[in-house]
């Protein structure tokens, strides 16, 4: 009798997780599904990146099914998971009343590892308490897993330091650049006309507090008024998210709206540079995407960027608007990167990891449990 495996991406609807899920499905479609029986749950948002026939004609058993956060406790996933030997949830937590026989869960929640950060310390006490309760609950669900998959070594180390999970039950699988960045035929257009003399700096993001978007309003003012640079920041926030920032940016910021994963390369291509001021991450593909598109990258001096980008980024303290502006102005007023330097950064990204390798490592972790 063949083993049965459930790959669960039903809870992924936006952000970096959506990019990873679409990339993973793209790679699964290239693999032949022989030895084990796999069922793959994908959300509507993941499925929308593929043609219906493309999924049906593969050897994988795809089903479009949506779960949303804590509401998953009352979903059919609770019952259905009993039919499988292993449930692999690409990114957790997996909110179910009962755990699977073997639960493998992807961990990418930096707030659990570092709740006492500059963002939480500025929160009103009630909001801070509610947020701490939320992440304590998530931590409990993560600890129920049999195996965690993380994206960088520093996350592995933090989990061990805090005693959250044993080392032998943690695997590091590098996140990577999605393959569509390497194939221009997959890129989709965006309506964006940038004035010829304007310096455009992009940031693909959702409106999460740890992304540190607010500080860029002060940075934009400094660049325009102190350094006399005609800089405008461009974002991928939806209309509701942009309302939280538009007044602070004034004429120095604009959003192009939410982008599909296939529009993101086009967005980067139109930018003169990319900024990444995030304070808290387990991993973000945005810095890699910027380098892959041969764009100068101004980024937070944090391990989750340095471990990935090395010498190929310009670093700043993400809590210091003066320093961020100084680093950006220093670049545009000084020696800028040559084509050969941008090519080296691109090559660094390609060598870091790739989508096929990541997919194979996910499946290998599953197979290791099937052999036990």
N, C-alpha and C positions, 0 to 999 in steps of 0.2 A: 504493500500500500504506500502510495506516495504521500510525502508530507505536504501540509497545506500552510501557505504563508499569506498573510494579509499585509500589503503595503498601504499605509494610511496617509493620504495627503488631503483628506476631506476638510481639514481645519485650516487650510492655507488659502488666504484670500487677497493678500496685498503685500507690498514691501519687498524686502530682499528675499524672504521666504518663498514668495511667489516665483521669483526669478529662478531660485534653486529648484523648485518643484517642476517648473516647465523644462528646465535643462535636464533634470533627471528623467522625466518622461521621454524627452527627445532621445536620450541615450538608450532607454529601455526599448524603444521602437527599433533600434539598430541591432539589439541582441535577440538571439533565438531562445525561446523559453521551452526547455526540454525536460530537464530532470525532475523538477519540483512543480507543484501546482501553485501558481501565484494569482491572487486576486488583488487588483490595484484600485483603491478608492481615490478618486480625484475630485476636487471641488469644481464648481461651475467655472470659477475664475481660471483654474488650471486648464480645464477642458477647452475653454474659449480660444486658446492658443493653437489648437489643432483642429483639423477637419474630422468630422464624425467617421468617415470611411477610413481615415488614417489610423484611428484607434481600433476600429472594428476589424480591420484586415491584419492586425498584428497578432502575434502568438500570445499576447498578454490579455488577461481578462479584466478589462477596464470597466469601471462603473462610476458614473457621475453621482456624487453624494456629498451633501454639504453638512458640516457641523460647525458650531460657533461657540467657542469658549466654554464657559461653565454649563451652558445649556446642553452640551454633549452628554451630561449625566443622564438626561432623559431621552437620549436618541437610541436608535436601533443598534448602534455600534456596541452597546453593552451586551446585547444578546448575540449579535452576529460574530463577535470575536471568539466566542466559545467554540466555533467551528474550525479554528485554526491552531496550529502548533505554535506559530510565532506571529506576533504583530509588530511590524516595524513602522513607527510613526516618525516621519521625516523630521518634523519639529514639534516638540511638546510644549507644554504638558499635554498628556492624553487624559482628558477628564472622563473617566468612566468609574462607575461604582465598584466594579470588579476588575481586577487586572487579568491580562491574558495569561496563558500557560507560560509563555516567555514574552516579555515586553522589552523591545529595543526602542529607545527614544532619543531623538536628536535634541541636544541642549544648546540653546542660544539666548539665554536670559541673563544679561549682565547685572540687572538689578538684584538678583538673588545673591550674586557674588560680591556686590559692592553697593549695599543700600545706603550707607552713610556717605553720600557723595555731595558735591556742591549744589546739585539740583534739589535733592530731598531736604537739605539743611535750610533752604530758603522757603520751604512750604509752610503754610499754616498748620498748626499742630493736628487738627482734625484730618486734613487731607493727608498729612504725613502718616498718621495712624492707619487710615483706611488703605493707603498704598502698601504699607508694611504688612498689613493683614493679607492683602491680595497676593503679595509675593511669598509670604509664609505658606499660604495655601498651595501656590504653585510648587514651592519647594517640596512639600509633602507628597504631591503627585509625582514629581520627578524621582523622589527617593523610593517609590514603589517599583520603579523599573528594574529589570534584571541587568540592563546594559545601557550606558549612555554613549552617544556619539557627539563629540565636540569638534570645533573647527580649527582651533589653534592650541599650541602647547600651554599658553598662559592660562587658558580656561581649565585645562586638565589640572594644572598646578593649583589653581585657586580652589577647585572642588576638593582636592586632597587636603590643602591647608585648613579648610573649614570643616573637614570631616563629613562632607556631604555624601561622598560616594567613594567606594574602594578603587584603588588604581587598576586592579586586574579586570574590573568591569567597565573600564572607560577606553574608548578608541578615539584616536585623533584622525579625522578625515578632513583634509584641507578643503575649504571652500575655494572656488575658482572662478575664472571668467567664463561666462556662458559662451557656447560655441558660435552663437549668431553674431557676436562681435567680430568674428574672423571671416564672415561671409556677407559682403555688402548687399548681395541680392535679397537678403532677408530683411533689410532695414526698411522701415516705413517712414514716410515724410511727416513733418510737422509744419504748421503754418507759423513761421517766425522770421520776420525781417528785421535785421539789426542794422542801425545806422553805421555808416562806413567808419566814422572816427570814434565810435564808442568802444570801450573795452568791456567785453561781456565775460562774466565769471559765473559758471553754473554750479548748481547744487541739486542733484536728484535726491529727493527725500520726501518722507511723510512728516506731518506736524507732531512729532514726538518730542517731549521736553528734552530728552538727552541728546537730540540732534543739535541743540544749541543755536537755533535759527535766529533768536532775538538779538544776539550779540552782533550779527552781521549788519543790522540797521545802523548801529554806531560806527562800524567799520566802513560802511558805504559813505556815511557823512564825512568821516575823516579823509577817505581817499579823494573825494570830490572837493572838499573845502580846504583841507590842510595841505594835501599833496597835489591838488589841482589836476587830478586824473579823472577823465570822464568815464568812470566805472559804473556799471549797472549789474546787479545780481539777478540771475534768472533761476527760478525754482520750478519744481514739478508738483506744487501743491494744488489740490482741488479748490474750487471757489470758496467753499466753507472754511477750509483751512487757511486760505490766504486772507480772509477777513480778520484773522487774529494778528496779522503782520503788516497789512498794506499801509495803514496810516503811519506806522513807525518808519517804513522805508520811503514813503513819499514817491518822488520821481526816481529814486535810486534802486528800485526793485520792481520785479514783475514776475508773474507766474504764467507758465504756458499751459497749466492744467495737468491733470494726471496723465501719465504717459504709459503706453503699453511697453512691454519689454523690447519690442522690435522698433519702437520709436526712440528709445534711449540712446543708441549709437548716433542717430541723426542729431539729437540734442547736443551730445558732446562735440560732434563735428562742428557745429555752429559756434561753439564757445571758444574764447581766446585762452581760457584757463578754467580750472575746477577748484572749488574750495570744499573742505570737509572739516568743519569745526566740532565734530561730535565729541562729547565728553565720556560717553559710556557705550561700549560695544563688546560683544564676544568676537565678532568678525563683521566686516562690511565689505561687500564687493565693489563699492563705489570707487575707492582709491585705485583698485586694480583696473576698473573700467576706464578711468581717466587716463592712466598710463598706457593702456592698450590702444586708446584712441590718440596717442601721441600728444597729450595736452599737459602743460605744466600743472602740477598739483600742489596746492597749499593746504596743509593738513595739521591736525592736532598732534602735538608731541606726546603721543601715548603708545603703549606697547602694541595695541591692536592695529596701529598703522605702521609703526616702525618694523614690526616683525614681518610685515607683508611687503612693504615698499622699500625698506632699506634706505639707501642714499639717493633714491630717485624722487623724493618729495622735498618740499620746503616746509619746515616745521615751525609751529608757533604754540604758545600757551593758549589754549582755547578759552580761558577765562579772562584774557587780557586783550581788549579791543585795540588798544594802542599798538601792541606788539603784532597783532594780526595785520593791521593796516600797514605797519612798517615793513613787514615781510613782503606783502603784496606789492607795495610801492617800490621797495628795493629791487624787486624783479623787473617791473615795467620801466623803471627809471635807470636800470643798470644793464648788465650783461644778461641777455635772455638765452634760454636753452637753444643749442644748435640742433639741426635736423638729426645729426648723428647721436646726440645725447638723448633726444626723444626716441630714436630708434632703439637705443640701448635699454631704455625704460620699457619699451614695448616687448623686447626680447626677454627681459626679466619676468614680465607677466606670463609670457608663454611658457617659460621654464618652470614657473612656480608650481603649477598644477594644471590639470585639464579636466573637462567635464566627463570624458569617457573613463578616465582613471578614477574619478570620484565615484561614479556610478558602480564601477567594478568593486571598489572597496566597500560600498554599502552592501552589495550582494554577497561579498565574501564574509562579512560579519554575520549576515543571516545564515549562510551555509555552515559556518563554524558551529552554530547552535544546532543546526539540523543534524550534524555528525555526532552529537553527544548522546 
